[in-house]
Amino acid sequence: MNKYLLLIVLSVLFFSCKSKKASLAENDEEVGIPEFLELVSPLKLPYQVTDTIFRHKEPAGAVINNKLFSRLIPDSVLTRWFGKDAHPHLYAIGKVKVPKQETYLFVKGTTKDRRILYVLCFDKKNHFSAARPVLYSDNEPGVTGMAGMDNKYTLTVSHQRKAGGQLLYKRDAYIFSEESGFVLILTESNESKPKIPPIFNPIDTLPRRHKFSGDYAQNKRNVVAIRDGRDATRILFFIHFEKDDATCNGELKGEARFVAPGIARYKSYSDPCAIEFSFGASGVTLKELGGCGVHRDIKCFFEGFFERRKGETRPKPAARQPVRTNKA
């Protein structure tokens, strides 16, 4: 009798444990992306949210365990906007499921200094595919933000402000593509385009006799200038870039030292920033190796290929002048 009673008790405990409901607030190893998404409440379309969401206190059931999130989602989703050492509080706002296709997840991340609303996208096989921040708590004074999704699953991000008694706005619309992530399909604005200031190159007039000295560019607003250093192992450089419709910019001037043939690195004792220059036959590739946040906006980096401008060739050495001797 006691054996049967023990079996019954063990069976009840076993099925109680198995039926324990998973939670977003716990890092349950059995929870994968499908189970994770099942725990999030659905949103009704059309859905719209403003940046006042950063003043809302989310319910306990919306809290996402940071380790659970990091196990399922690439670290770069958070570190790119919050920094490597930040551990933001995360909240599931809701999800939108496209029948037999992708799923969109609205997630709010907050730290003491910054708050961001993300839209994450998972493909029809529940694989993470893309992430895009749509609202920020640190907009310019007087600027308000809105984000939403319509019945055709188009994601819209808007910002507006008052100026001279007029309401000015800028609205961007995105759709999801498995090949490219969130793709910008439309931009609307009633703001006049500001005058674009010229780029001042502070090393433009310096000598360019070194093999790699010259001007490199992606376009008129993304340039790298290289000039001669104090000796053949060093170069002076100036970098200016503008990304995401000039909303993310960076600029830096300094000296780099060659560490291998065609490879130079910038690293200063007084600056945590580190950049590698890889020179090739047609241009130079930049790679950010250290924290250069003081020289650029937080959402972009010193990186990419810059083509050597036409006509920029290695200067020929000056011809030797014959030595004159005085004849007696």
C-alpha atoms as a printed R data frame, in Angstrom:
    type eleno elety resid chain resno      x      y       z
1   ATOM     1    CA   MET     A     1  0.000  0.000   0.000
2   ATOM     2    CA   ASN     A     2  2.807  2.369   0.926
3   ATOM     3    CA   LYS     A     3  4.543  1.615  -2.398
4   ATOM     4    CA   TYR     A     4  1.415  2.534  -4.371
5   ATOM     5    CA   LEU     A     5  0.987  5.716  -2.333
6   ATOM     6    CA   LEU     A     6  4.622  6.677  -3.000
7   ATOM     7    CA   LEU     A     7  4.158  6.116  -6.740
8   ATOM     8    CA   ILE     A     8  1.067  8.308  -6.757
9   ATOM     9    CA   VAL     A     9  2.833 11.122  -4.888
10  ATOM    10    CA   LEU     A    10  5.874 10.946  -7.216
11  ATOM    11    CA   SER     A    11  3.591 10.961 -10.277
12  ATOM    12    CA   VAL     A    12  1.761 14.052  -9.026
13  ATOM    13    CA   LEU     A    13  5.050 15.839  -8.352
14  ATOM    14    CA   PHE     A    14  6.416 14.857 -11.770
15  ATOM    15    CA   PHE     A    15  3.420 16.127 -13.716
16  ATOM    16    CA   SER     A    16  3.236 19.251 -11.534
17  ATOM    17    CA   CYS     A    17  6.818 20.062 -12.484
18  ATOM    18    CA   LYS     A    18  6.185 19.335 -16.166
19  ATOM    19    CA   SER     A    19  3.077 21.493 -16.185
20  ATOM    20    CA   LYS     A    20  4.824 24.441 -14.539
21  ATOM    21    CA   LYS     A    21  4.234 27.415 -16.790
22  ATOM    22    CA   ALA     A    22  7.355 28.966 -18.313
23  ATOM    23    CA   SER     A    23  8.054 32.619 -17.620
24  ATOM    24    CA   LEU     A    24  9.808 35.406 -19.489
25  ATOM    25    CA   ALA     A    25 11.385 36.445 -16.199
26  ATOM    26    CA   GLU     A    26 13.329 33.172 -15.833
27  ATOM    27    CA   ASN     A    27 16.234 31.798 -17.843
28  ATOM    28    CA   ASP     A    28 14.684 28.377 -18.449
29  ATOM    29    CA   GLU     A    29 17.052 26.312 -20.611
30  ATOM    30    CA   GLU     A    30 14.075 24.515 -22.176
31  ATOM    31    CA   VAL     A    31 12.701 27.775 -23.555
32  ATOM    32    CA   GLY     A    32 13.730 28.365 -27.166
33  ATOM    33    CA   ILE     A    33 12.547 31.059 -29.544
34  ATOM    34    CA   PRO     A    34  9.179 29.347 -30.333
35  ATOM    35    CA   GLU     A    35  8.379 29.004 -26.611
36  ATOM    36    CA   PHE     A    36  9.698 32.521 -25.963
37  ATOM    37    CA   LEU     A    37  7.343 34.005 -28.559
38  ATOM    38    CA   GLU     A    38  4.398 32.012 -27.212
39  ATOM    39    CA   LEU     A    39  4.827 33.750 -23.866
40  ATOM    40    CA   VAL     A    40  4.326 37.217 -25.389
41  ATOM    41    CA   SER     A    41  0.830 38.685 -25.707
42  ATOM    42    CA   PRO     A    42 -0.386 39.475 -29.249
43  ATOM    43    CA   LEU     A    43 -0.980 43.040 -30.437
44  ATOM    44    CA   LYS     A    44 -4.038 44.047 -32.437
45  ATOM    45    CA   LEU     A    45 -3.381 45.795 -35.758
46  ATOM    46    CA   PRO     A    46 -3.220 48.596 -36.601
47  ATOM    47    CA   TYR     A    47 -0.928 49.293 -33.645
48  ATOM    48    CA   GLN     A    48  0.642 52.623 -32.727
49  ATOM    49    CA   VAL     A    49  2.818 53.694 -29.814
50  ATOM    50    CA   THR     A    50  4.459 57.003 -28.867
51  ATOM    51    CA   ASP     A    51  7.568 57.772 -26.869
52  ATOM    52    CA   THR     A    52  5.357 58.249 -23.797
53  ATOM    53    CA   ILE     A    53  5.786 54.476 -23.420
54  ATOM    54    CA   PHE     A    54  9.081 55.247 -21.685
55  ATOM    55    CA   ARG     A    55  7.116 56.787 -18.808
56  ATOM    56    CA   HIS     A    56  4.937 53.697 -18.385
57  ATOM    57    CA   LYS     A    57  5.637 51.051 -15.771
58  ATOM    58    CA   GLU     A    58  5.269 47.648 -17.405
59  ATOM    59    CA   PRO     A    59  3.548 44.748 -15.572
60  ATOM    60    CA   ALA     A    60  5.628 42.037 -13.917
61  ATOM    61    CA   GLY     A    61  4.554 39.530 -16.584
62  ATOM    62    CA   ALA     A    62  6.291 41.626 -19.272
63  ATOM    63    CA   VAL     A    63  9.745 41.456 -17.654
64  ATOM    64    CA   ILE     A    64 12.289 39.528 -19.783
65  ATOM    65    CA   ASN     A    65 15.199 37.791 -18.109
66  ATOM    66    CA   ASN     A    66 18.374 39.382 -19.466
67  ATOM    67    CA   LYS     A    67 20.224 36.049 -19.709
68  ATOM    68    CA   LEU     A    68 17.276 34.448 -21.504
69  ATOM    69    CA   PHE     A    69 17.209 37.306 -24.013
70  ATOM    70    CA   SER     A    70 20.983 37.162 -24.572
71  ATOM    71    CA   ARG     A    71 20.794 33.401 -25.116
72  ATOM    72    CA   LEU     A    72 18.200 33.748 -27.878
73  ATOM    73    CA   ILE     A    73 19.103 37.114 -29.446
74  ATOM    74    CA   PRO     A    74 22.558 38.293 -30.691
75  ATOM    75    CA   ASP     A    75 24.427 40.481 -28.173
76  ATOM    76    CA   SER     A    76 24.878 43.231 -30.779
77  ATOM    77    CA   VAL     A    77 21.149 44.065 -30.619
78  ATOM    78    CA   LEU     A    78 21.729 45.592 -27.171
79  ATOM    79    CA   THR     A    79 25.435 46.458 -27.132
80  ATOM    80    CA   ARG     A    80 25.292 48.505 -30.327
81  ATOM    81    CA   TRP     A    81 22.965 51.070 -28.744
82  ATOM    82    CA   PHE     A    82 23.493 50.617 -25.000
83  ATOM    83    CA   GLY     A    83 27.209 49.766 -24.947
84  ATOM    84    CA   LYS     A    84 29.088 46.590 -24.058
85  ATOM    85    CA   ASP     A    85 28.897 46.951 -20.274
86  ATOM    86    CA   ALA     A    86 25.219 47.900 -19.994
87  ATOM    87    CA   HIS     A    87 22.559 45.436 -18.831
88  ATOM    88    CA   PRO     A    88 19.235 47.096 -19.653
89  ATOM    89    CA   HIS     A    89 15.945 46.058 -18.105
90  ATOM    90    CA   LEU     A    90 13.879 44.393 -20.836
91  ATOM    91    CA   TYR     A    91 10.099 44.263 -21.284
92  ATOM    92    CA   ALA     A    92  7.954 42.470 -23.863
93  ATOM    93    CA   ILE     A    93  5.383 44.965 -25.151
94  ATOM    94    CA   GLY     A    94  3.678 42.557 -27.557
95  ATOM    95    CA   LYS     A    95  3.971 40.568 -30.771
96  ATOM    96    CA   VAL     A    96  2.478 40.544 -34.264
97  ATOM    97    CA   LYS     A    97  2.321 37.200 -36.080
98  ATOM    98    CA   VAL     A    98  1.980 37.096 -39.855
99  ATOM    99    CA   PRO     A    99  0.115 33.857 -40.709
100 ATOM   100    CA   LYS     A   100  2.638 31.191 -41.817
101 ATOM   101    CA   GLN     A   101  5.313 33.900 -42.102
102 ATOM   102    CA   GLU     A   102  7.418 36.095 -39.821
103 ATOM   103    CA   THR     A   103  6.730 37.316 -36.274
104 ATOM   104    CA   TYR     A   104  7.410 40.854 -35.006
105 ATOM   105    CA   LEU     A   105  8.247 41.440 -31.351
106 ATOM   106    CA   PHE     A   106  8.114 44.886 -29.683
107 ATOM   107    CA   VAL     A   107 10.627 45.064 -26.821
108 ATOM   108    CA   LYS     A   108 11.442 47.986 -24.516
109 ATOM   109    CA   GLY     A   109 14.967 48.275 -23.093
110 ATOM   110    CA   THR     A   110 15.814 50.737 -20.322
111 ATOM   111    CA   THR     A   111 18.874 51.852 -18.368
112 ATOM   112    CA   LYS     A   112 19.376 54.804 -16.069
113 ATOM   113    CA   ASP     A   113 20.488 56.996 -18.983
114 ATOM   114    CA   ARG     A   114 18.676 55.598 -22.016
115 ATOM   115    CA   ARG     A   115 15.430 53.946 -23.134
116 ATOM   116    CA   ILE     A   116 14.797 52.332 -26.518
117 ATOM   117    CA   LEU     A   117 11.833 50.582 -28.116
118 ATOM   118    CA   TYR     A   118 12.914 47.848 -30.524
119 ATOM   119    CA   VAL     A   119 11.092 45.852 -33.143
120 ATOM   120    CA   LEU     A   120 12.640 42.392 -33.532
121 ATOM   121    CA   CYS     A   121 11.741 40.106 -36.400
122 ATOM   122    CA   PHE     A   122 11.822 36.292 -36.543
123 ATOM   123    CA   ASP     A   123 11.340 34.450 -39.845
124 ATOM   124    CA   LYS     A   124  8.744 31.755 -40.525
125 ATOM   125    CA   LYS     A   125 11.113 29.145 -39.061
126 ATOM   126    CA   ASN     A   126 11.421 31.205 -35.849
127 ATOM   127    CA   HIS     A   127 15.005 32.199 -36.546
128 ATOM   128    CA   PHE     A   128 16.069 35.686 -35.471
129 ATOM   129    CA   SER     A   129 16.348 37.828 -38.622
130 ATOM   130    CA   ALA     A   130 16.483 41.546 -37.853
131 ATOM   131    CA   ALA     A   131 16.192 44.238 -35.189
132 ATOM   132    CA   ARG     A   132 15.466 47.924 -35.473
133 ATOM   133    CA   PRO     A   133 15.191 50.590 -32.752
134 ATOM   134    CA   VAL     A   134 12.147 52.739 -33.500
135 ATOM   135    CA   LEU     A   135 11.802 55.069 -30.503
136 ATOM   136    CA   TYR     A   136 14.374 56.708 -28.221
137 ATOM   137    CA   SER     A   137 14.055 58.548 -24.924
138 ATOM   138    CA   ASP     A   138 16.858 60.970 -25.810
139 ATOM   139    CA   ASN     A   139 15.337 62.848 -28.744
140 ATOM   140    CA   GLU     A   140 16.104 66.517 -29.188
141 ATOM   141    CA   PRO     A   141 14.018 68.839 -26.950
142 ATOM   142    CA   GLY     A   142 10.570 69.406 -28.438
143 ATOM   143    CA   VAL     A   143 10.741 66.353 -30.724
144 ATOM   144    CA   THR     A   144  8.173 63.575 -30.236
145 ATOM   145    CA   GLY     A   145  8.303 60.117 -31.747
146 ATOM   146    CA   MET     A   146  5.699 57.607 -32.906
147 ATOM   147    CA   ALA     A   147  5.961 54.086 -34.261
148 ATOM   148    CA   GLY     A   148  3.377 51.670 -35.522
149 ATOM   149    CA   MET     A   149  2.424 48.778 -37.765
150 ATOM   150    CA   ASP     A   150 -0.571 48.694 -40.120
151 ATOM   151    CA   ASN     A   151 -2.705 45.803 -41.322
152 ATOM   152    CA   LYS     A   152 -0.244 45.147 -44.168
153 ATOM   153    CA   TYR     A   153  2.633 44.760 -41.654
154 ATOM   154    CA   THR     A   154  4.332 47.960 -42.768
155 ATOM   155    CA   LEU     A   155  6.415 49.455 -39.960
156 ATOM   156    CA   THR     A   156  6.221 53.258 -39.728
157 ATOM   157    CA   VAL     A   157  8.492 55.511 -37.659
158 ATOM   158    CA   SER     A   158  7.643 59.226 -37.312
159 ATOM   159    CA   HIS     A   159  9.129 62.235 -35.562
160 ATOM   160    CA   GLN     A   160  7.531 65.650 -35.319
161 ATOM   161    CA   ARG     A   161  8.224 69.046 -33.780
162 ATOM   162    CA   LYS     A   162  6.771 72.538 -33.796
163 ATOM   163    CA   ALA     A   163  8.704 75.368 -35.436
164 ATOM   164    CA   GLY     A   164  7.429 78.844 -36.288
165 ATOM   165    CA   GLY     A   165  3.836 77.849 -35.540
166 ATOM   166    CA   GLN     A   166  4.063 74.938 -37.995
167 ATOM   167    CA   LEU     A   167  4.076 71.215 -37.217
168 ATOM   168    CA   LEU     A   168  7.052 69.655 -38.986
169 ATOM   169    CA   TYR     A   169  7.340 65.908 -39.431
170 ATOM   170    CA   LYS     A   170  9.449 63.151 -40.955
171 ATOM   171    CA   ARG     A   171  7.994 59.696 -41.557
172 ATOM   172    CA   ASP     A   172  9.847 56.550 -42.675
173 ATOM   173    CA   ALA     A   173  8.153 53.308 -43.713
174 ATOM   174    CA   TYR     A   174  9.812 49.867 -43.673
175 ATOM   175    CA   ILE     A   175  8.924 46.366 -44.772
176 ATOM   176    CA   PHE     A   176 10.680 43.144 -43.798
177 ATOM   177    CA   SER     A   177 12.715 41.160 -46.304
178 ATOM   178    CA   GLU     A   178 14.362 37.825 -45.403
179 ATOM   179    CA   GLU     A   179 17.380 38.818 -47.517
180 ATOM   180    CA   SER     A   180 17.845 42.393 -46.267
181 ATOM   181    CA   GLY     A   181 15.974 42.741 -42.964
182 ATOM   182    CA   PHE     A   182 14.008 45.973 -42.550
183 ATOM   183    CA   VAL     A   183 14.004 47.799 -45.894
184 ATOM   184    CA   LEU     A   184 13.171 51.516 -46.172
185 ATOM   185    CA   ILE     A   185 10.463 51.888 -48.825
186 ATOM   186    CA   LEU     A   186  9.194 55.430 -48.247
187 ATOM   187    CA   THR     A   187 10.230 58.713 -46.649
188 ATOM   188    CA   GLU     A   188  7.893 61.671 -46.228
189 ATOM   189    CA   SER     A   189  8.701 65.054 -44.721
190 ATOM   190    CA   ASN     A   190  7.496 68.650 -44.850
191 ATOM   191    CA   GLU     A   191 10.818 69.981 -43.570
192 ATOM   192    CA   SER     A   192 13.065 71.887 -45.927
193 ATOM   193    CA   LYS     A   193 16.468 70.324 -46.349
194 ATOM   194    CA   PRO     A   194 19.106 72.175 -44.314
195 ATOM   195    CA   LYS     A   195 22.171 73.523 -46.003
196 ATOM   196    CA   ILE     A   196 24.955 70.972 -45.899
197 ATOM   197    CA   PRO     A   197 28.123 72.478 -44.466
198 ATOM   198    CA   PRO     A   198 31.346 71.799 -46.356
199 ATOM   199    CA   ILE     A   199 33.861 69.316 -44.954
200 ATOM   200    CA   PHE     A   200 37.049 70.972 -43.759
201 ATOM   201    CA   ASN     A   201 40.104 68.742 -44.134
202 ATOM   202    CA   PRO     A   202 42.698 70.017 -41.617
203 ATOM   203    CA   ILE     A   203 45.580 68.051 -43.192
204 ATOM   204    CA   ASP     A   204 44.768 68.779 -46.842
205 ATOM   205    CA   THR     A   205 47.871 70.867 -47.580
206 ATOM   206    CA   LEU     A   206 50.389 68.533 -45.919
207 ATOM   207    CA   PRO     A   207 52.890 66.514 -48.044
208 ATOM   208    CA   ARG     A   208 51.717 63.333 -49.758
209 ATOM   209    CA   ARG     A   209 54.887 61.555 -50.844
210 ATOM   210    CA   HIS     A   210 54.214 58.302 -48.983
211 ATOM   211    CA   LYS     A   211 53.064 55.281 -51.002
212 ATOM   212    CA   PHE     A   212 49.591 55.419 -49.442
213 ATOM   213    CA   SER     A   213 49.221 59.190 -49.095
214 ATOM   214    CA   GLY     A   214 46.216 60.581 -50.966
215 ATOM   215    CA   ASP     A   215 42.455 60.964 -50.745
216 ATOM   216    CA   TYR     A   216 40.009 58.056 -50.454
217 ATOM   217    CA   ALA     A   217 36.225 58.250 -50.550
218 ATOM   218    CA   GLN     A   218 32.891 56.442 -50.705
219 ATOM   219    CA   ASN     A   219 31.180 59.673 -51.792
220 ATOM   220    CA   LYS     A   220 31.498 63.411 -51.143
221 ATOM   221    CA   ARG     A   221 30.474 63.082 -47.479
222 ATOM   222    CA   ASN     A   222 32.440 59.943 -46.561
223 ATOM   223    CA   VAL     A   223 36.165 60.545 -46.975
224 ATOM   224    CA   VAL     A   224 39.573 59.490 -45.689
225 ATOM   225    CA   ALA     A   225 42.627 61.693 -46.221
226 ATOM   226    CA   ILE     A   226 46.116 60.221 -45.753
227 ATOM   227    CA   ARG     A   227 49.240 62.386 -45.567
228 ATOM   228    CA   ASP     A   228 52.924 61.811 -44.791
229 ATOM   229    CA   GLY     A   229 53.919 61.108 -41.203
230 ATOM   230    CA   ARG     A   230 57.150 61.999 -39.466
231 ATOM   231    CA   ASP     A   231 58.837 58.963 -41.084
232 ATOM   232    CA   ALA     A   232 57.994 56.082 -43.448
233 ATOM   233    CA   THR     A   233 56.475 53.979 -40.638
234 ATOM   234    CA   ARG     A   234 53.784 56.552 -39.844
235 ATOM   235    CA   ILE     A   235 50.950 58.349 -41.623
236 ATOM   236    CA   LEU     A   236 48.679 61.228 -40.702
237 ATOM   237    CA   PHE     A   237 44.967 60.733 -41.340
238 ATOM   238    CA   PHE     A   238 41.647 62.550 -41.297
239 ATOM   239    CA   ILE     A   239 38.331 60.657 -41.444
240 ATOM   240    CA   HIS     A   240 34.853 62.077 -41.922
241 ATOM   241    CA   PHE     A   241 31.745 59.882 -42.407
242 ATOM   242    CA   GLU     A   242 27.971 60.349 -42.453
243 ATOM   243    CA   LYS     A   243 25.616 57.353 -42.329
244 ATOM   244    CA   ASP     A   244 21.851 56.721 -42.142
245 ATOM   245    CA   ASP     A   245 20.896 59.913 -43.988
246 ATOM   246    CA   ALA     A   246 23.489 61.915 -42.033
247 ATOM   247    CA   THR     A   247 21.826 61.063 -38.706
248 ATOM   248    CA   CYS     A   248 24.944 59.196 -37.587
249 ATOM   249    CA   ASN     A   249 28.293 60.948 -38.060
250 ATOM   250    CA   GLY     A   250 31.924 60.567 -37.103
251 ATOM   251    CA   GLU     A   251 35.167 62.480 -37.492
252 ATOM   252    CA   LEU     A   252 38.729 61.847 -36.333
253 ATOM   253    CA   LYS     A   253 42.230 63.188 -37.004
254 ATOM   254    CA   GLY     A   254 45.411 61.490 -35.828
255 ATOM   255    CA   GLU     A   255 48.583 59.545 -36.557
256 ATOM   256    CA   ALA     A   256 48.734 55.814 -37.379
257 ATOM   257    CA   ARG     A   257 51.744 53.504 -37.311
258 ATOM   258    CA   PHE     A   258 52.364 50.598 -39.717
259 ATOM   259    CA   VAL     A   259 52.363 47.221 -37.953
260 ATOM   260    CA   ALA     A   260 52.657 45.086 -41.117
261 ATOM   261    CA   PRO     A   261 52.962 45.723 -44.872
262 ATOM   262    CA   GLY     A   262 49.887 47.715 -45.912
263 ATOM   263    CA   ILE     A   263 48.380 47.677 -42.398
264 ATOM   264    CA   ALA     A   264 48.493 50.690 -40.076
265 ATOM   265    CA   ARG     A   265 46.845 51.194 -36.691
266 ATOM   266    CA   TYR     A   266 45.794 54.241 -34.731
267 ATOM   267    CA   LYS     A   267 46.062 53.957 -30.936
268 ATOM   268    CA   SER     A   268 46.733 56.816 -28.556
269 ATOM   269    CA   TYR     A   269 47.550 56.661 -24.854
270 ATOM   270    CA   SER     A   270 44.999 59.387 -24.159
271 ATOM   271    CA   ASP     A   271 42.234 57.899 -26.352
272 ATOM   272    CA   PRO     A   272 40.473 54.505 -26.003
273 ATOM   273    CA   CYS     A   273 39.712 54.591 -29.731
274 ATOM   274    CA   ALA     A   274 41.627 52.198 -32.019
275 ATOM   275    CA   ILE     A   275 41.292 51.923 -35.816
276 ATOM   276    CA   GLU     A   276 43.005 49.656 -38.344
277 ATOM   277    CA   PHE     A   277 43.767 50.806 -41.904
278 ATOM   278    CA   SER     A   278 44.209 48.029 -44.496
279 ATOM   279    CA   PHE     A   279 45.570 49.441 -47.747
280 ATOM   280    CA   GLY     A   280 45.088 47.682 -51.079
281 ATOM   281    CA   ALA     A   281 45.680 48.456 -54.704
282 ATOM   282    CA   SER     A   282 42.362 50.291 -55.108
283 ATOM   283    CA   GLY     A   283 41.673 51.746 -51.691
284 ATOM   284    CA   VAL     A   284 41.680 51.415 -47.915
285 ATOM   285    CA   THR     A   285 39.432 49.463 -45.522
286 ATOM   286    CA   LEU     A   286 38.743 50.805 -42.026
287 ATOM   287    CA   LYS     A   287 37.991 48.599 -39.028
288 ATOM   288    CA   GLU     A   288 37.206 49.949 -35.568
289 ATOM   289    CA   LEU     A   289 39.130 47.963 -32.943
290 ATOM   290    CA   GLY     A   290 38.387 49.989 -29.819
291 ATOM   291    CA   GLY     A   291 35.804 52.304 -28.319
292 ATOM   292    CA   CYS     A   292 35.616 55.389 -30.531
293 ATOM   293    CA   GLY     A   293 32.313 56.640 -29.122
294 ATOM   294    CA   VAL     A   294 33.673 60.094 -28.286
295 ATOM   295    CA   HIS     A   295 34.413 60.651 -32.000
296 ATOM   296    CA   ARG     A   296 31.131 59.362 -33.460
297 ATOM   297    CA   ASP     A   297 27.436 58.832 -32.751
298 ATOM   298    CA   ILE     A   298 26.543 55.697 -30.837
299 ATOM   299    CA   LYS     A   299 24.778 53.873 -33.698
300 ATOM   300    CA   CYS     A   300 27.623 53.837 -36.255
301 ATOM   301    CA   PHE     A   301 31.303 52.955 -36.499
302 ATOM   302    CA   PHE     A   302 34.546 53.814 -38.286
303 ATOM   303    CA   GLU     A   303 34.380 51.016 -40.837
304 ATOM   304    CA   GLY     A   304 34.033 50.205 -44.527
305 ATOM   305    CA   PHE     A   305 35.972 50.431 -47.786
306 ATOM   306    CA   PHE     A   306 37.049 53.786 -49.237
307 ATOM   307    CA   GLU     A   307 38.190 53.879 -52.864
308 ATOM   308    CA   ARG     A   308 41.283 55.823 -53.838
309 ATOM   309    CA   ARG     A   309 40.230 58.843 -55.846
310 ATOM   310    CA   LYS     A   310 41.199 58.923 -59.486
311 ATOM   311    CA   GLY     A   311 44.418 60.738 -60.148
312 ATOM   312    CA   GLU     A   312 45.708 59.829 -56.679
313 ATOM   313    CA   THR     A   313 48.904 57.986 -57.515
314 ATOM   314    CA   ARG     A   314 52.167 57.618 -55.697
315 ATOM   315    CA   PRO     A   315 54.300 60.695 -56.412
316 ATOM   316    CA   LYS     A   316 57.486 60.069 -58.302
317 ATOM   317    CA   PRO     A   317 60.686 60.880 -56.446
318 ATOM   318    CA   ALA     A   318 62.341 64.079 -57.471
319 ATOM   319    CA   ALA     A   319 65.099 63.677 -60.057
320 ATOM   320    CA   ARG     A   320 68.615 63.904 -58.689
321 ATOM   321    CA   GLN     A   321 70.435 67.047 -59.598
322 ATOM   322    CA   PRO     A   322 73.952 66.497 -60.960
323 ATOM   323    CA   VAL     A   323 76.703 67.378 -58.530
324 ATOM   324    CA   ARG     A   324 78.623 70.355 -59.781
325 ATOM   325    CA   THR     A   325 82.328 70.564 -59.189
326 ATOM   326    CA   ASN     A   326 84.437 73.654 -59.364
327 ATOM   327    CA   LYS     A   327 87.135 73.303 -61.933
328 ATOM   328    CA   ALA     A   328 90.378 74.933 -61.173
